């Protein structure tokens, strides 16, 4: 699954177009490497997202094409 789609399905970012723009601007890292929106997410990947001056770090726990809002947080685990 592409990183932009994962960010949208997991609800870490509200819209896929916003997730795509963030990745293409270099604000998304996976395993300490800057990735483009076409990066293929794998289980166990550690994703870092830059929101202005705030950093969010999450580990991928599950991959699904769609999910309900209540189950979205099961796709990742936040890391300090």
mmCIF file of the N, C-alpha and C atoms, coordinates in Angstrom:
data_MODEL
# 
_entry.id   MODEL 
# 
loop_
_atom_site.group_PDB 
_atom_site.id 
_atom_site.type_symbol 
_atom_site.label_atom_id 
_atom_site.label_alt_id 
_atom_site.label_comp_id 
_atom_site.label_asym_id 
_atom_site.label_entity_id 
_atom_site.label_seq_id 
_atom_site.pdbx_PDB_ins_code 
_atom_site.Cartn_x 
_atom_site.Cartn_y 
_atom_site.Cartn_z 
_atom_site.occupancy 
_atom_site.B_iso_or_equiv 
_atom_site.pdbx_formal_charge 
_atom_site.auth_seq_id 
_atom_site.auth_comp_id 
_atom_site.auth_asym_id 
_atom_site.auth_atom_id 
_atom_site.pdbx_PDB_model_num 
ATOM 1   N N  . UNK A 1 1  ? 0.849   -1.177 0.000  1.00 0.00 ? 1  UNK A N  1 
ATOM 2   C CA . UNK A 1 1  ? 0.000   0.000  0.000  1.00 0.00 ? 1  UNK A CA 1 
ATOM 3   C C  . UNK A 1 1  ? 0.895   1.241  0.000  1.00 0.00 ? 1  UNK A C  1 
ATOM 4   N N  . UNK A 1 2  ? 0.531   2.210  -0.804 1.00 0.00 ? 2  UNK A N  1 
ATOM 5   C CA . UNK A 1 2  ? 1.293   3.462  -0.877 1.00 0.00 ? 2  UNK A CA 1 
ATOM 6   C C  . UNK A 1 2  ? 1.222   4.218  0.451  1.00 0.00 ? 2  UNK A C  1 
ATOM 7   N N  . UNK A 1 3  ? 2.280   4.972  0.748  1.00 0.00 ? 3  UNK A N  1 
ATOM 8   C CA . UNK A 1 3  ? 2.339   5.721  2.007  1.00 0.00 ? 3  UNK A CA 1 
ATOM 9   C C  . UNK A 1 3  ? 1.220   6.754  2.102  1.00 0.00 ? 3  UNK A C  1 
ATOM 10  N N  . UNK A 1 4  ? 0.884   7.421  0.996  1.00 0.00 ? 4  UNK A N  1 
ATOM 11  C CA . UNK A 1 4  ? -0.176  8.434  1.068  1.00 0.00 ? 4  UNK A CA 1 
ATOM 12  C C  . UNK A 1 4  ? -1.518  7.791  1.386  1.00 0.00 ? 4  UNK A C  1 
ATOM 13  N N  . UNK A 1 5  ? -1.773  6.623  0.829  1.00 0.00 ? 5  UNK A N  1 
ATOM 14  C CA . UNK A 1 5  ? -3.035  5.925  1.122  1.00 0.00 ? 5  UNK A CA 1 
ATOM 15  C C  . UNK A 1 5  ? -3.055  5.422  2.564  1.00 0.00 ? 5  UNK A C  1 
ATOM 16  N N  . UNK A 1 6  ? -1.922  4.892  3.048  1.00 0.00 ? 6  UNK A N  1 
ATOM 17  C CA . UNK A 1 6  ? -1.870  4.418  4.435  1.00 0.00 ? 6  UNK A CA 1 
ATOM 18  C C  . UNK A 1 6  ? -2.146  5.552  5.414  1.00 0.00 ? 6  UNK A C  1 
ATOM 19  N N  . UNK A 1 7  ? -1.555  6.715  5.178  1.00 0.00 ? 7  UNK A N  1 
ATOM 20  C CA . UNK A 1 7  ? -1.761  7.852  6.075  1.00 0.00 ? 7  UNK A CA 1 
ATOM 21  C C  . UNK A 1 7  ? -3.227  8.274  6.106  1.00 0.00 ? 7  UNK A C  1 
ATOM 22  N N  . UNK A 1 8  ? -3.915  8.178  4.974  1.00 0.00 ? 8  UNK A N  1 
ATOM 23  C CA . UNK A 1 8  ? -5.337  8.528  4.912  1.00 0.00 ? 8  UNK A CA 1 
ATOM 24  C C  . UNK A 1 8  ? -6.195  7.468  5.579  1.00 0.00 ? 8  UNK A C  1 
ATOM 25  N N  . UNK A 1 9  ? -5.947  6.177  5.271  1.00 0.00 ? 9  UNK A N  1 
ATOM 26  C CA . UNK A 1 9  ? -6.753  5.089  5.838  1.00 0.00 ? 9  UNK A CA 1 
ATOM 27  C C  . UNK A 1 9  ? -6.576  5.017  7.356  1.00 0.00 ? 9  UNK A C  1 
ATOM 28  N N  . UNK A 1 10 ? -5.350  5.247  7.834  1.00 0.00 ? 10 UNK A N  1 
ATOM 29  C CA . UNK A 1 10 ? -5.084  5.199  9.275  1.00 0.00 ? 10 UNK A CA 1 
ATOM 30  C C  . UNK A 1 10 ? -5.536  6.473  9.977  1.00 0.00 ? 10 UNK A C  1 
ATOM 31  N N  . UNK A 1 11 ? -5.927  7.457  9.193  1.00 0.00 ? 11 UNK A N  1 
ATOM 32  C CA . UNK A 1 11 ? -6.401  8.753  9.688  1.00 0.00 ? 11 UNK A CA 1 
ATOM 33  C C  . UNK A 1 11 ? -5.321  9.545  10.437 1.00 0.00 ? 11 UNK A C  1 
ATOM 34  N N  . UNK A 1 12 ? -4.064  9.303  10.091 1.00 0.00 ? 12 UNK A N  1 
ATOM 35  C CA . UNK A 1 12 ? -2.988  10.150 10.602 1.00 0.00 ? 12 UNK A CA 1 
ATOM 36  C C  . UNK A 1 12 ? -3.011  11.491 9.873  1.00 0.00 ? 12 UNK A C  1 
ATOM 37  N N  . UNK A 1 13 ? -3.481  11.469 8.610  1.00 0.00 ? 13 UNK A N  1 
ATOM 38  C CA . UNK A 1 13 ? -3.693  12.680 7.810  1.00 0.00 ? 13 UNK A CA 1 
ATOM 39  C C  . UNK A 1 13 ? -5.110  12.588 7.248  1.00 0.00 ? 13 UNK A C  1 
ATOM 40  N N  . UNK A 1 14 ? -5.836  13.707 7.245  1.00 0.00 ? 14 UNK A N  1 
ATOM 41  C CA . UNK A 1 14 ? -7.255  13.670 6.878  1.00 0.00 ? 14 UNK A CA 1 
ATOM 42  C C  . UNK A 1 14 ? -7.525  13.331 5.420  1.00 0.00 ? 14 UNK A C  1 
ATOM 43  N N  . UNK A 1 15 ? -6.700  13.852 4.500  1.00 0.00 ? 15 UNK A N  1 
ATOM 44  C CA . UNK A 1 15 ? -6.968  13.639 3.072  1.00 0.00 ? 15 UNK A CA 1 
ATOM 45  C C  . UNK A 1 15 ? -5.751  13.059 2.375  1.00 0.00 ? 15 UNK A C  1 
ATOM 46  N N  . UNK A 1 16 ? -6.007  12.204 1.395  1.00 0.00 ? 16 UNK A N  1 
ATOM 47  C CA . UNK A 1 16 ? -4.912  11.569 0.665  1.00 0.00 ? 16 UNK A CA 1 
ATOM 48  C C  . UNK A 1 16 ? -4.105  12.590 -0.130 1.00 0.00 ? 16 UNK A C  1 
ATOM 49  N N  . UNK A 1 17 ? -4.774  13.599 -0.678 1.00 0.00 ? 17 UNK A N  1 
ATOM 50  C CA . UNK A 1 17 ? -4.038  14.609 -1.446 1.00 0.00 ? 17 UNK A CA 1 
ATOM 51  C C  . UNK A 1 17 ? -3.078  15.380 -0.542 1.00 0.00 ? 17 UNK A C  1 
ATOM 52  N N  . UNK A 1 18 ? -3.497  15.641 0.688  1.00 0.00 ? 18 UNK A N  1 
ATOM 53  C CA . UNK A 1 18 ? -2.629  16.329 1.649  1.00 0.00 ? 18 UNK A CA 1 
ATOM 54  C C  . UNK A 1 18 ? -1.449  15.414 2.007  1.00 0.00 ? 18 UNK A C  1 
ATOM 55  N N  . UNK A 1 19 ? -1.709  14.136 2.213  1.00 0.00 ? 19 UNK A N  1 
ATOM 56  C CA . UNK A 1 19 ? -0.655  13.172 2.526  1.00 0.00 ? 19 UNK A CA 1 
ATOM 57  C C  . UNK A 1 19 ? 0.347   13.082 1.373  1.00 0.00 ? 19 UNK A C  1 
ATOM 58  N N  . UNK A 1 20 ? -0.166  13.092 0.144  1.00 0.00 ? 20 UNK A N  1 
ATOM 59  C CA . UNK A 1 20 ? 0.708   13.029 -1.042 1.00 0.00 ? 20 UNK A CA 1 
ATOM 60  C C  . UNK A 1 20 ? 1.593   14.264 -1.116 1.00 0.00 ? 20 UNK A C  1 
ATOM 61  N N  . UNK A 1 21 ? 1.025   15.435 -0.898 1.00 0.00 ? 21 UNK A N  1 
ATOM 62  C CA . UNK A 1 21 ? 1.798   16.669 -0.932 1.00 0.00 ? 21 UNK A CA 1 
ATOM 63  C C  . UNK A 1 21 ? 2.863   16.685 0.158  1.00 0.00 ? 21 UNK A C  1 
ATOM 64  N N  . UNK A 1 22 ? 2.511   16.223 1.360  1.00 0.00 ? 22 UNK A N  1 
ATOM 65  C CA . UNK A 1 22 ? 3.470   16.187 2.466  1.00 0.00 ? 22 UNK A CA 1 
ATOM 66  C C  . UNK A 1 22 ? 4.651   15.278 2.124  1.00 0.00 ? 22 UNK A C  1 
ATOM 67  N N  . UNK A 1 23 ? 4.368   14.119 1.576  1.00 0.00 ? 23 UNK A N  1 
ATOM 68  C CA . UNK A 1 23 ? 5.431   13.179 1.213  1.00 0.00 ? 23 UNK A CA 1 
ATOM 69  C C  . UNK A 1 23 ? 6.310   13.758 0.110  1.00 0.00 ? 23 UNK A C  1 
ATOM 70  N N  . UNK A 1 24 ? 5.697   14.354 -0.889 1.00 0.00 ? 24 UNK A N  1 
ATOM 71  C CA . UNK A 1 24 ? 6.463   14.906 -2.006 1.00 0.00 ? 24 UNK A CA 1 
ATOM 72  C C  . UNK A 1 24 ? 7.285   16.138 -1.603 1.00 0.00 ? 24 UNK A C  1 
ATOM 73  N N  . UNK A 1 25 ? 6.906   16.789 -0.496 1.00 0.00 ? 25 UNK A N  1 
ATOM 74  C CA . UNK A 1 25 ? 7.674   17.929 0.016  1.00 0.00 ? 25 UNK A CA 1 
ATOM 75  C C  . UNK A 1 25 ? 8.788   17.486 0.958  1.00 0.00 ? 25 UNK A C  1 
ATOM 76  N N  . UNK A 1 26 ? 8.875   16.176 1.239  1.00 0.00 ? 26 UNK A N  1 
ATOM 77  C CA . UNK A 1 26 ? 9.942   15.668 2.092  1.00 0.00 ? 26 UNK A CA 1 
ATOM 78  C C  . UNK A 1 26 ? 9.630   15.717 3.575  1.00 0.00 ? 26 UNK A C  1 
ATOM 79  N N  . UNK A 1 27 ? 8.354   15.828 3.934  1.00 0.00 ? 27 UNK A N  1 
ATOM 80  C CA . UNK A 1 27 ? 7.985   15.891 5.353  1.00 0.00 ? 27 UNK A CA 1 
ATOM 81  C C  . UNK A 1 27 ? 7.604   14.539 5.936  1.00 0.00 ? 27 UNK A C  1 
ATOM 82  N N  . UNK A 1 28 ? 7.751   13.461 5.150  1.00 0.00 ? 28 UNK A N  1 
ATOM 83  C CA . UNK A 1 28 ? 7.442   12.111 5.628  1.00 0.00 ? 28 UNK A CA 1 
ATOM 84  C C  . UNK A 1 28 ? 8.697   11.254 5.513  1.00 0.00 ? 28 UNK A C  1 
ATOM 85  N N  . UNK A 1 29 ? 9.058   10.625 6.639  1.00 0.00 ? 29 UNK A N  1 
ATOM 86  C CA . UNK A 1 29 ? 10.211  9.718  6.663  1.00 0.00 ? 29 UNK A CA 1 
ATOM 87  C C  . UNK A 1 29 ? 9.727   8.331  7.049  1.00 0.00 ? 29 UNK A C  1 
ATOM 88  N N  . UNK A 1 30 ? 10.356  7.315  6.479  1.00 0.00 ? 30 UNK A N  1 
ATOM 89  C CA . UNK A 1 30 ? 10.100  5.931  6.869  1.00 0.00 ? 30 UNK A CA 1 
ATOM 90  C C  . UNK A 1 30 ? 11.455  5.313  7.178  1.00 0.00 ? 30 UNK A C  1 
ATOM 91  N N  . UNK A 1 31 ? 11.591  4.794  8.389  1.00 0.00 ? 31 UNK A N  1 
ATOM 92  C CA . UNK A 1 31 ? 12.853  4.204  8.846  1.00 0.00 ? 31 UNK A CA 1 
ATOM 93  C C  . UNK A 1 31 ? 14.021  5.180  8.631  1.00 0.00 ? 31 UNK A C  1 
ATOM 94  N N  . UNK A 1 32 ? 13.816  6.432  9.020  1.00 0.00 ? 32 UNK A N  1 
ATOM 95  C CA . UNK A 1 32 ? 14.818  7.508  8.949  1.00 0.00 ? 32 UNK A CA 1 
ATOM 96  C C  . UNK A 1 32 ? 15.245  7.892  7.535  1.00 0.00 ? 32 UNK A C  1 
ATOM 97  N N  . UNK A 1 33 ? 14.435  7.580  6.532  1.00 0.00 ? 33 UNK A N  1 
ATOM 98  C CA . UNK A 1 33 ? 14.710  7.993  5.149  1.00 0.00 ? 33 UNK A CA 1 
ATOM 99  C C  . UNK A 1 33 ? 13.519  8.768  4.620  1.00 0.00 ? 33 UNK A C  1 
ATOM 100 N N  . UNK A 1 34 ? 13.774  9.884  3.962  1.00 0.00 ? 34 UNK A N  1 
ATOM 101 C CA . UNK A 1 34 ? 12.699  10.658 3.335  1.00 0.00 ? 34 UNK A CA 1 
ATOM 102 C C  . UNK A 1 34 ? 12.159  9.846  2.164  1.00 0.00 ? 34 UNK A C  1 
ATOM 103 N N  . UNK A 1 35 ? 10.831  9.733  2.081  1.00 0.00 ? 35 UNK A N  1 
ATOM 104 C CA . UNK A 1 35 ? 10.209  8.934  1.017  1.00 0.00 ? 35 UNK A CA 1 
ATOM 105 C C  . UNK A 1 35 ? 9.219   9.786  0.223  1.00 0.00 ? 35 UNK A C  1 
ATOM 106 N N  . UNK A 1 36 ? 8.954   9.353  -0.990 1.00 0.00 ? 36 UNK A N  1 
ATOM 107 C CA . UNK A 1 36 ? 7.944   9.983  -1.839 1.00 0.00 ? 36 UNK A CA 1 
ATOM 108 C C  . UNK A 1 36 ? 6.599   9.307  -1.587 1.00 0.00 ? 36 UNK A C  1 
ATOM 109 N N  . UNK A 1 37 ? 5.537   9.852  -2.154 1.00 0.00 ? 37 UNK A N  1 
ATOM 110 C CA . UNK A 1 37 ? 4.183   9.351  -1.911 1.00 0.00 ? 37 UNK A CA 1 
ATOM 111 C C  . UNK A 1 37 ? 3.964   7.946  -2.462 1.00 0.00 ? 37 UNK A C  1 
ATOM 112 N N  . UNK A 1 38 ? 4.813   7.497  -3.370 1.00 0.00 ? 38 UNK A N  1 
ATOM 113 C CA . UNK A 1 38 ? 4.638   6.167  -3.960 1.00 0.00 ? 38 UNK A CA 1 
ATOM 114 C C  . UNK A 1 38 ? 5.317   5.062  -3.153 1.00 0.00 ? 38 UNK A C  1 
ATOM 115 N N  . UNK A 1 39 ? 5.965   5.396  -2.039 1.00 0.00 ? 39 UNK A N  1 
ATOM 116 C CA . UNK A 1 39 ? 6.653   4.386  -1.221 1.00 0.00 ? 39 UNK A CA 1 
ATOM 117 C C  . UNK A 1 39 ? 5.665   3.307  -0.772 1.00 0.00 ? 39 UNK A C  1 
ATOM 118 N N  . UNK A 1 40 ? 6.090   2.049  -0.824 1.00 0.00 ? 40 UNK A N  1 
ATOM 119 C CA . UNK A 1 40 ? 5.246   0.914  -0.461 1.00 0.00 ? 40 UNK A CA 1 
ATOM 120 C C  . UNK A 1 40 ? 5.445   0.581  1.022  1.00 0.00 ? 40 UNK A C  1 
ATOM 121 N N  . UNK A 1 41 ? 4.429   0.807  1.840  1.00 0.00 ? 41 UNK A N  1 
ATOM 122 C CA . UNK A 1 41 ? 4.504   0.587  3.285  1.00 0.00 ? 41 UNK A CA 1 
ATOM 123 C C  . UNK A 1 41 ? 4.506   -0.907 3.605  1.00 0.00 ? 41 UNK A C  1 
ATOM 124 N N  . UNK A 1 42 ? 5.345   -1.292 4.583  1.00 0.00 ? 42 UNK A N  1 
ATOM 125 C CA . UNK A 1 42 ? 5.404   -2.678 5.032  1.00 0.00 ? 42 UNK A CA 1 
ATOM 126 C C  . UNK A 1 42 ? 5.155   -2.737 6.534  1.00 0.00 ? 42 UNK A C  1 
ATOM 127 N N  . UNK A 1 43 ? 4.739   -3.890 7.031  1.00 0.00 ? 43 UNK A N  1 
ATOM 128 C CA . UNK A 1 43 ? 4.542   -4.061 8.470  1.00 0.00 ? 43 UNK A CA 1 
ATOM 129 C C  . UNK A 1 43 ? 5.862   -3.813 9.193  1.00 0.00 ? 43 UNK A C  1 
ATOM 130 N N  . UNK A 1 44 ? 5.802   -3.113 10.316 1.00 0.00 ? 44 UNK A N  1 
ATOM 131 C CA . UNK A 1 44 ? 6.998   -2.838 11.103 1.00 0.00 ? 44 UNK A CA 1 
ATOM 132 C C  . UNK A 1 44 ? 7.705   -1.554 10.733 1.00 0.00 ? 44 UNK A C  1 
ATOM 133 N N  . UNK A 1 45 ? 7.319   -0.895 9.631  1.00 0.00 ? 45 UNK A N  1 
ATOM 134 C CA . UNK A 1 45 ? 7.927   0.383  9.251  1.00 0.00 ? 45 UNK A CA 1 
ATOM 135 C C  . UNK A 1 45 ? 7.641   1.429  10.320 1.00 0.00 ? 45 UNK A C  1 
ATOM 136 N N  . UNK A 1 46 ? 8.620   2.299  10.567 1.00 0.00 ? 46 UNK A N  1 
ATOM 137 C CA . UNK A 1 46 ? 8.435   3.419  11.488 1.00 0.00 ? 46 UNK A CA 1 
ATOM 138 C C  . UNK A 1 46 ? 8.299   4.682  10.643 1.00 0.00 ? 46 UNK A C  1 
ATOM 139 N N  . UNK A 1 47 ? 7.143   5.329  10.755 1.00 0.00 ? 47 UNK A N  1 
ATOM 140 C CA . UNK A 1 47 ? 6.822   6.514  9.958  1.00 0.00 ? 47 UNK A CA 1 
ATOM 141 C C  . UNK A 1 47 ? 6.949   7.758  10.830 1.00 0.00 ? 47 UNK A C  1 
ATOM 142 N N  . UNK A 1 48 ? 7.645   8.773  10.311 1.00 0.00 ? 48 UNK A N  1 
ATOM 143 C CA . UNK A 1 48 ? 7.742   10.074 10.978 1.00 0.00 ? 48 UNK A CA 1 
ATOM 144 C C  . UNK A 1 48 ? 7.106   11.113 10.066 1.00 0.00 ? 48 UNK A C  1 
ATOM 145 N N  . UNK A 1 49 ? 6.198   11.906 10.636 1.00 0.00 ? 49 UNK A N  1 
ATOM 146 C CA . UNK A 1 49 ? 5.500   12.929 9.857  1.00 0.00 ? 49 UNK A CA 1 
ATOM 147 C C  . UNK A 1 49 ? 5.753   14.279 10.509 1.00 0.00 ? 49 UNK A C  1 
ATOM 148 N N  . UNK A 1 50 ? 6.121   15.261 9.697  1.00 0.00 ? 50 UNK A N  1 
ATOM 149 C CA . UNK A 1 50 ? 6.346   16.607 10.199 1.00 0.00 ? 50 UNK A CA 1 
ATOM 150 C C  . UNK A 1 50 ? 5.148   17.496 9.936  1.00 0.00 ? 50 UNK A C  1 
ATOM 151 N N  . UNK A 1 51 ? 4.517   17.953 11.020 1.00 0.00 ? 51 UNK A N  1 
ATOM 152 C CA . UNK A 1 51 ? 3.391   18.905 10.932 1.00 0.00 ? 51 UNK A CA 1 
ATOM 153 C C  . UNK A 1 51 ? 3.904   20.239 11.467 1.00 0.00 ? 51 UNK A C  1 
ATOM 154 N N  . UNK A 1 52 ? 4.488   21.071 10.625 1.00 0.00 ? 52 UNK A N  1 
ATOM 155 C CA . UNK A 1 52 ? 5.040   22.341 11.105 1.00 0.00 ? 52 UNK A CA 1 
ATOM 156 C C  . UNK A 1 52 ? 6.155   22.086 12.104 1.00 0.00 ? 52 UNK A C  1 
ATOM 157 N N  . UNK A 1 53 ? 5.948   22.488 13.373 1.00 0.00 ? 53 UNK A N  1 
ATOM 158 C CA . UNK A 1 53 ? 6.972   22.262 14.395 1.00 0.00 ? 53 UNK A CA 1 
ATOM 159 C C  . UNK A 1 53 ? 6.700   21.007 15.227 1.00 0.00 ? 53 UNK A C  1 
ATOM 160 N N  . UNK A 1 54 ? 5.683   20.244 14.884 1.00 0.00 ? 54 UNK A N  1 
ATOM 161 C CA . UNK A 1 54 ? 5.322   19.030 15.607 1.00 0.00 ? 54 UNK A CA 1 
ATOM 162 C C  . UNK A 1 54 ? 5.732   17.796 14.797 1.00 0.00 ? 54 UNK A C  1 
ATOM 163 N N  . UNK A 1 55 ? 6.306   16.811 15.464 1.00 0.00 ? 55 UNK A N  1 
ATOM 164 C CA . UNK A 1 55 ? 6.685   15.553 14.820 1.00 0.00 ? 55 UNK A CA 1 
ATOM 165 C C  . UNK A 1 55 ? 5.817   14.430 15.381 1.00 0.00 ? 55 UNK A C  1 
ATOM 166 N N  . UNK A 1 56 ? 5.338   13.570 14.504 1.00 0.00 ? 56 UNK A N  1 
ATOM 167 C CA . UNK A 1 56 ? 4.549   12.411 14.903 1.00 0.00 ? 56 UNK A CA 1 
ATOM 168 C C  . UNK A 1 56 ? 5.290   11.177 14.438 1.00 0.00 ? 56 UNK A C  1 
ATOM 169 N N  . UNK A 1 57 ? 5.445   10.199 15.342 1.00 0.00 ? 57 UNK A N  1 
ATOM 170 C CA . UNK A 1 57 ? 6.175   8.977  15.007 1.00 0.00 ? 57 UNK A CA 1 
ATOM 171 C C  . UNK A 1 57 ? 5.270   7.792  15.303 1.00 0.00 ? 57 UNK A C  1 
ATOM 172 N N  . UNK A 1 58 ? 5.109   6.893  14.321 1.00 0.00 ? 58 UNK A N  1 
ATOM 173 C CA . UNK A 1 58 ? 4.210   5.749  14.486 1.00 0.00 ? 58 UNK A CA 1 
ATOM 174 C C  . UNK A 1 58 ? 4.799   4.514  13.820 1.00 0.00 ? 58 UNK A C  1 
ATOM 175 N N  . UNK A 1 59 ? 4.551   3.359  14.416 1.00 0.00 ? 59 UNK A N  1 
ATOM 176 C CA . UNK A 1 59 ? 4.995   2.085  13.855 1.00 0.00 ? 59 UNK A CA 1 
ATOM 177 C C  . UNK A 1 59 ? 3.791   1.389  13.222 1.00 0.00 ? 59 UNK A C  1 
ATOM 178 N N  . UNK A 1 60 ? 3.968   0.873  11.994 1.00 0.00 ? 60 UNK A N  1 
ATOM 179 C CA . UNK A 1 60 ? 2.886   0.223  11.261 1.00 0.00 ? 60 UNK A CA 1 
ATOM 180 C C  . UNK A 1 60 ? 2.626   -1.157 11.870 1.00 0.00 ? 60 UNK A C  1 
ATOM 181 N N  . UNK A 1 61 ? 1.382   -1.401 12.288 1.00 0.00 ? 61 UNK A N  1 
ATOM 182 C CA . UNK A 1 61 ? 1.007   -2.681 12.889 1.00 0.00 ? 61 UNK A CA 1 
ATOM 183 C C  . UNK A 1 61 ? 0.141   -3.537 11.980 1.00 0.00 ? 61 UNK A C  1 
ATOM 184 N N  . UNK A 1 62 ? -0.597  -2.896 11.062 1.00 0.00 ? 62 UNK A N  1 
ATOM 185 C CA . UNK A 1 62 ? -1.518  -3.631 10.188 1.00 0.00 ? 62 UNK A CA 1 
ATOM 186 C C  . UNK A 1 62 ? -1.737  -2.822 8.917  1.00 0.00 ? 62 UNK A C  1 
ATOM 187 N N  . UNK A 1 63 ? -2.045  -3.511 7.833  1.00 0.00 ? 63 UNK A N  1 
ATOM 188 C CA . UNK A 1 63 ? -2.345  -2.857 6.559  1.00 0.00 ? 63 UNK A CA 1 
ATOM 189 C C  . UNK A 1 63 ? -3.720  -3.298 6.089  1.00 0.00 ? 63 UNK A C  1 
ATOM 190 N N  . UNK A 1 64 ? -4.608  -2.325 5.850  1.00 0.00 ? 64 UNK A N  1 
ATOM 191 C CA . UNK A 1 64 ? -5.954  -2.606 5.335  1.00 0.00 ? 64 UNK A CA 1 
ATOM 192 C C  . UNK A 1 64 ? -6.298  -1.571 4.291  1.00 0.00 ? 64 UNK A C  1 
ATOM 193 N N  . UNK A 1 65 ? -7.082  -1.982 3.301  1.00 0.00 ? 65 UNK A N  1 
ATOM 194 C CA . UNK A 1 65 ? -7.494  -1.061 2.241  1.00 0.00 ? 65 UNK A CA 1 
ATOM 195 C C  . UNK A 1 65 ? -8.493  -0.017 2.748  1.00 0.00 ? 65 UNK A C  1 
ATOM 196 N N  . UNK A 1 66 ? -9.392  -0.451 3.639  1.00 0.00 ? 66 UNK A N  1 
ATOM 197 C CA . UNK A 1 66 ? -10.366 0.466  4.232  1.00 0.00 ? 66 UNK A CA 1 
ATOM 198 C C  . UNK A 1 66 ? -10.512 0.109  5.708  1.00 0.00 ? 66 UNK A C  1 
ATOM 199 N N  . UNK A 1 67 ? -10.993 1.051  6.471  1.00 0.00 ? 67 UNK A N  1 
ATOM 200 C CA . UNK A 1 67 ? -11.226 0.803  7.896  1.00 0.00 ? 67 UNK A CA 1 
ATOM 201 C C  . UNK A 1 67 ? -12.247 1.801  8.426  1.00 0.00 ? 67 UNK A C  1 
ATOM 202 N N  . UNK A 1 68 ? -12.902 1.409  9.490  1.00 0.00 ? 68 UNK A N  1 
ATOM 203 C CA . UNK A 1 68 ? -13.844 2.312  10.156 1.00 0.00 ? 68 UNK A CA 1 
ATOM 204 C C  . UNK A 1 68 ? -13.060 3.247  11.071 1.00 0.00 ? 68 UNK A C  1 
ATOM 205 N N  . UNK A 1 69 ? -13.642 4.369  11.378 1.00 0.00 ? 69 UNK A N  1 
ATOM 206 C CA . UNK A 1 69 ? -12.968 5.375  12.193 1.00 0.00 ? 69 UNK A CA 1 
ATOM 207 C C  . UNK A 1 69 ? -12.520 4.806  13.537 1.00 0.00 ? 69 UNK A C  1 
ATOM 208 N N  . UNK A 1 70 ? -13.356 4.007  14.170 1.00 0.00 ? 70 UNK A N  1 
ATOM 209 C CA . UNK A 1 70 ? -13.028 3.437  15.475 1.00 0.00 ? 70 UNK A CA 1 
ATOM 210 C C  . UNK A 1 70 ? -11.867 2.448  15.413 1.00 0.00 ? 70 UNK A C  1 
ATOM 211 N N  . UNK A 1 71 ? -11.655 1.815  14.246 1.00 0.00 ? 71 UNK A N  1 
ATOM 212 C CA . UNK A 1 71 ? -10.598 0.813  14.107 1.00 0.00 ? 71 UNK A CA 1 
ATOM 213 C C  . UNK A 1 71 ? -9.323  1.380  13.501 1.00 0.00 ? 71 UNK A C  1 
ATOM 214 N N  . UNK A 1 72 ? -9.325  2.639  13.112 1.00 0.00 ? 72 UNK A N  1 
ATOM 215 C CA . UNK A 1 72 ? -8.176  3.227  12.417 1.00 0.00 ? 72 UNK A CA 1 
ATOM 216 C C  . UNK A 1 72 ? -6.915  3.206  13.274 1.00 0.00 ? 72 UNK A C  1 
ATOM 217 N N  . UNK A 1 73 ? -7.041  3.430  14.579 1.00 0.00 ? 73 UNK A N  1 
ATOM 218 C CA . UNK A 1 73 ? -5.858  3.455  15.445 1.00 0.00 ? 73 UNK A CA 1 
ATOM 219 C C  . UNK A 1 73 ? -5.240  2.070  15.627 1.00 0.00 ? 73 UNK A C  1 
ATOM 220 N N  . UNK A 1 74 ? -5.919  0.999  15.216 1.00 0.00 ? 74 UNK A N  1 
ATOM 221 C CA . UNK A 1 74 ? -5.337  -0.350 15.293 1.00 0.00 ? 74 UNK A CA 1 
ATOM 222 C C  . UNK A 1 74 ? -4.273  -0.564 14.220 1.00 0.00 ? 74 UNK A C  1 
ATOM 223 N N  . UNK A 1 75 ? -4.210  0.315  13.223 1.00 0.00 ? 75 UNK A N  1 
ATOM 224 C CA . UNK A 1 75 ? -3.256  0.163  12.126 1.00 0.00 ? 75 UNK A CA 1 
ATOM 225 C C  . UNK A 1 75 ? -1.849  0.604  12.512 1.00 0.00 ? 75 UNK A C  1 
ATOM 226 N N  . UNK A 1 76 ? -1.715  1.387  13.575 1.00 0.00 ? 76 UNK A N  1 
ATOM 227 C CA . UNK A 1 76 ? -0.398  1.904  13.967 1.00 0.00 ? 76 UNK A CA 1 
ATOM 228 C C  . UNK A 1 76 ? -0.281  1.989  15.484 1.00 0.00 ? 76 UNK A C  1 
ATOM 229 N N  . UNK A 1 77 ? 0.964   2.155  15.930 1.00 0.00 ? 77 UNK A N  1 
ATOM 230 C CA . UNK A 1 77 ? 1.270   2.327  17.349 1.00 0.00 ? 77 UNK A CA 1 
ATOM 231 C C  . UNK A 1 77 ? 2.132   3.575  17.468 1.00 0.00 ? 77 UNK A C  1 
ATOM 232 N N  . UNK A 1 78 ? 1.679   4.561  18.246 1.00 0.00 ? 78 UNK A N  1 
ATOM 233 C CA . UNK A 1 78 ? 2.443   5.800  18.387 1.00 0.00 ? 78 UNK A CA 1 
ATOM 234 C C  . UNK A 1 78 ? 3.700   5.551  19.231 1.00 0.00 ? 78 UNK A C  1 
ATOM 235 N N  . UNK A 1 79 ? 4.792   6.198  18.831 1.00 0.00 ? 79 UNK A N  1 
ATOM 236 C CA . UNK A 1 79 ? 6.068   6.066  19.518 1.00 0.00 ? 79 UNK A CA 1 
ATOM 237 C C  . UNK A 1 79 ? 6.458   7.444  20.037 1.00 0.00 ? 79 UNK A C  1 
ATOM 238 N N  . UNK A 1 80 ? 7.034   7.493  21.218 1.00 0.00 ? 80 UNK A N  1 
ATOM 239 C CA . UNK A 1 80 ? 7.443   8.789  21.812 1.00 0.00 ? 80 UNK A CA 1 
ATOM 240 C C  . UNK A 1 80 ? 8.600   9.404  21.089 1.00 0.00 ? 80 UNK A C  1 
# 
